Amino acid sequence: MDIVMLTKFFMWCTILNVGLLVLSFLVVAFGFGSDFVYRMHSKWFPMPRDTFNTVLYSFIGVYKILVFVFNIVPWVALIIIK
């Protein structure tokens, strides 16, 4: 695998993961599917709505950090050394 192939790989990983991150944020922030997800998960794991919101926003925050560390930073590093 050469540097050009790795650069394209990380570029597409970044595009897909950032798209998923934005979609997740929009669903949660504007409540399009948040109630459905809460109802579905509260059947299996009973918890108050505030706890569910905290867990959901924490998950999105951790996912954002992982996207930066494992997608964006390697992509930018490959662009720099190319």
VMD Tcl script that draws the C-alpha trace (Angstrom):
set ca {
  {0.00 0.00 0.00}
  {1.46 3.33 -1.00}
  {1.01 6.75 0.54}
  {-1.54 7.87 -2.07}
  {-3.78 4.87 -1.32}
  {-3.52 5.47 2.44}
  {-4.34 9.15 1.98}
  {-7.47 8.29 -0.02}
  {-8.43 5.64 2.54}
  {-8.24 8.07 5.46}
  {-10.00 10.76 3.41}
  {-12.99 8.49 2.80}
  {-12.98 7.25 6.38}
  {-13.08 10.86 7.53}
  {-15.90 11.77 5.15}
  {-18.03 8.79 6.20}
  {-17.40 9.17 9.93}
  {-17.96 12.94 9.98}
  {-21.17 12.41 7.99}
  {-22.35 9.85 10.54}
  {-21.37 12.19 13.37}
  {-23.33 15.09 11.87}
  {-26.35 12.84 11.24}
  {-26.23 11.57 14.83}
  {-26.01 15.09 16.18}
  {-28.94 16.28 14.06}
  {-31.12 13.36 15.15}
  {-30.35 13.96 18.82}
  {-30.28 17.76 18.81}
  {-33.52 18.28 16.93}
  {-35.29 15.28 18.43}
  {-36.19 13.58 15.15}
  {-35.49 10.09 16.45}
  {-34.50 10.69 20.02}
  {-37.89 9.76 21.46}
  {-37.99 6.54 19.44}
  {-34.50 5.55 20.56}
  {-35.33 6.38 24.17}
  {-38.53 4.31 24.12}
  {-36.74 1.37 22.53}
  {-33.80 1.38 24.95}
  {-35.81 2.14 28.07}
  {-37.63 -1.17 27.59}
  {-34.31 -3.01 27.98}
  {-32.51 -0.66 30.34}
  {-34.89 1.37 32.51}
  {-33.44 4.81 33.14}
  {-34.67 8.39 33.49}
  {-34.71 10.60 30.42}
  {-31.99 12.89 31.84}
  {-29.62 9.95 32.25}
  {-30.37 8.79 28.72}
  {-29.61 12.25 27.33}
  {-26.34 12.39 29.27}
  {-25.27 8.98 27.98}
  {-26.25 9.86 24.41}
  {-24.36 13.16 24.38}
  {-21.36 11.49 26.04}
  {-21.36 8.84 23.32}
  {-21.40 11.49 20.60}
  {-18.55 13.34 22.33}
  {-16.41 10.20 22.60}
  {-17.20 9.32 18.98}
  {-16.10 12.81 17.91}
  {-12.78 12.42 19.73}
  {-12.24 8.99 18.14}
  {-12.97 10.39 14.67}
  {-10.40 13.12 15.22}
  {-7.73 10.80 16.60}
  {-8.15 7.86 14.22}
  {-9.34 9.55 11.00}
  {-8.63 13.26 10.72}
  {-5.18 13.37 12.34}
  {-3.73 10.48 10.25}
  {-5.25 11.96 7.09}
  {-3.72 15.38 7.75}
  {-0.37 13.78 8.66}
  {-0.34 11.88 5.36}
  {-1.20 15.04 3.44}
  {1.68 16.86 5.15}
  {4.31 14.18 4.41}
  {3.09 13.56 0.84}
}
mol new
graphics top color blue
foreach p $ca { graphics top sphere $p radius 0.5 }
foreach p [lrange $ca 0 end-1] q [lrange $ca 1 end] { graphics top cylinder $p $q radius 0.2 }
display resetview
